[in-house]
Amino acid sequence: MGVSLPRKELFELPEGVIYLDGNSLGVLPKGAATRAEKTITKEWGGQLIKAWNNAGWMALPQVVGDRLAELIGAPAGSVATGDTLSIKVFQALAAALKMRPDRRVILSDNGNFPSDLYMAEGLIETLDKGYELRTPAPEDVAEAITQDVAVVMLTQVDYRTGRMHDMAAITKRAHDMGAVVIWDLAHSAGALPVDLAASRAEFAVGCTYKYLNGGPGAPAFIYVRPDIVEDIAPALSGWLGHDAPFAMELNYRPAMATERMRVGTPPILQLAVLQEALKAWDGVEMADLRAASQRLSDLFIAEVEARCPMLSLASPRDANLRGSQVSFAFEDGYAAMQAVIDRGVIGDFRAPNIMRFGFTPLYLDDADIVAAAKIIEEVTTTEVWREPKYQVKSRVT
């Protein structure tokens, strides 16, 4: 039996704020700032370069990777950490294409996060071998997986609407057609149960600053299925992915496990904070978290629809078909969201008209949801969002 939820006492929650944006940036876990200070002052400041050995810095990427593996259904040693999610997408896609040299199609969907598609376009141009990126509608992906597809690259949970792909079914379809599979878990890791080992997908990538609360710029991760990892040739053959970096050999020789997918020097400060943040997951059963997430999001939908008829549900109504977020469409969604935020309920906006709300059962309860719906009702019924100050678009929406 896992620990009870929520665990608000483990987080620094600003007074008077209901935070429904953990799907974009998680909140600060208690202990994270102290851990950062220790890493800076006692380790870096006190030990200088000796800390790479004495403070365990060199092993930290593997230690954190193994903890992440537990949360995404992957075995120890199969997850490497560091760099950014875009870099990890590039690495996975480049390696996957090498596995199918006679095919020239990368299949994604038109709801995928833009950065994933941009990285695919850049790699296609760099390789200059006639590759093609196809992006059907999400609901048409399975049918679009044909025998000319080299790689299927999808984000499991749609960043705009929360619509969720069936990982097991899509992966099986791709494998039946001879394709390699890459899953982006940016909106899955820490939000719902993931079983990479059972899926048999070759690759997965993700970030740690959303539901995992690793902080802004927290390191990304990449998973490679253990039975294929020694055949993977990294396109970015960095020093820290070498089998013996301090041998200072002139030629690259890949490490014998997923560590070959590391590139440069690990971000120790960020990894230390992430390691501390992951303590909030100790004792949490992902099935319990998923049940709480679905209950909270169902409650939110019911409350908002009863109070705000001008908003239109943009997420799947069936909780089993969406991740841990709910989106509503509203023509003036940007301004309305700014007014909602101004009243202490923090969500965010995604073009063209999506008001997006994330549900993180580690620090949200039913009372938060009802209170948030009341504030959204106030904003939409009074049309306070029409005020000029809410019409000015910030750089980050």
ABEGO torsion letter per residue (X at the ends): XBBBOBBAAABBBBBGBBBAAAAABBBBBBGAAAAAAAAAAAAAAAAEAAAAAAAGAAAAAAAAAAAAAAAAGBBBGABBBEEBAAAAAAAAAAAAAAABAABABBBBBAABBAAAAAAAAAAAAAAGAGBBBBBBBAAAAAAABBAABABBBBBABBAAAGBBBBAAAAAAAAAAAGBBBBBBAAAABGABBBBAAAAGBABBBBBAABAAGAEBGBBBBBBBBAAAAAABBBABBBAAABABAAAGBABBBBBABAAAABBBBBBAAAAAAAAAAAAAABGBBAAAAAAAAAAAAAAAAAAAAAABAABBBABBABAAABBABBBBBBAAAAAAAAAAAAAGBBBBBBOAABBBBBBBAAABBAAAAAAAAAAAAAAAAAGAAABAAAABBBABX
